[in-house]
Amino acid sequence: MVAVGVAGDGQMEVPERVADVGWYRFGPAPGAATGSAVLAGHVDDRVQGDGAFADLGGLAPGDEVLVDRPEGSVAYVVREVRTFRKDTLPVADLFREGGPPRLALVTCDGPFDTDVGRYRDNLVVLAEPR
């Protein structure tokens, strides 16, 4: 996991290497007692190949997700898997600092728009601690 922040365009940064997963360092960390720990990763890259979240779309409610941390793994259970158009992503809900603990995994989804050089949608997996 690589700590990331906010890019110049106001979006959450993602790691340069598609094999890495980015943790939004301005929010709760995985395993925190409250709020949403947000992790983002690439689905793929033309040059680097499959990304860390290439198989994220295969998750379903009830599946387990393990997040490895230096102090040990944290287990979560998937509760929801949804696709949003990038312009309708519920950012305020995903990046909650309070409320029940939760994990939000975010990657690209949908068709690739060659005109803008990115996928049209985001896949979001929401999970709660086991």
GIHU-V856896 format. One record per residue. N is the residue number from 1. RES is the residue in one small letter. PHI is phi in whole degrees, 0 to 359 (none if undefined). Layout:
N,RES,PHI
N,RES,PHI
This chain:
1,m,none
2,v,246
3,a,290
4,v,230
5,g,232
6,v,244
7,a,282
8,g,301
9,d,271
10,g,89
11,q,273
12,m,296
13,e,292
14,v,233
15,p,300
16,e,294
17,r,280
18,v,290
19,a,281
20,d,266
21,v,248
22,g,262
23,w,255
24,y,289
25,r,290
26,f,269
27,g,237
28,p,300
29,a,272
30,p,306
31,g,95
32,a,296
33,a,286
34,t,218
35,g,83
36,s,261
37,a,275
38,v,254
39,l,241
40,a,232
41,g,207
42,h,280
43,v,275
44,d,191
45,d,208
46,r,303
47,v,267
48,q,276
49,g,89
50,d,298
51,g,264
52,a,301
53,f,254
54,a,302
55,d,259
56,l,302
57,g,295
58,g,276
59,l,284
60,a,220
61,p,309
62,g,99
63,d,291
64,e,262
65,v,236
66,l,252
67,v,249
68,d,278
69,r,230
70,p,303
71,e,271
72,g,127
73,s,281
74,v,242
75,a,260
76,y,231
77,v,244
78,v,293
79,r,248
80,e,207
81,v,230
82,r,219
83,t,249
84,f,234
85,r,296
86,k,306
87,d,281
88,t,241
89,l,302
90,p,282
91,v,304
92,a,299
93,d,286
94,l,293
95,f,261
96,r,289
97,e,270
98,g,241
99,g,86
100,p,300
101,p,294
102,r,200
103,l,247
104,a,240
105,l,254
106,v,229
107,t,212
108,c,276
109,d,202
110,g,79
111,p,287
112,f,273
113,d,265
114,t,293
115,d,295
116,v,253
117,g,74
118,r,204
119,y,286
120,r,285
121,d,241
122,n,237
123,l,263
124,v,236
125,v,246
126,l,252
127,a,221
128,e,240
129,p,303
130,r,284
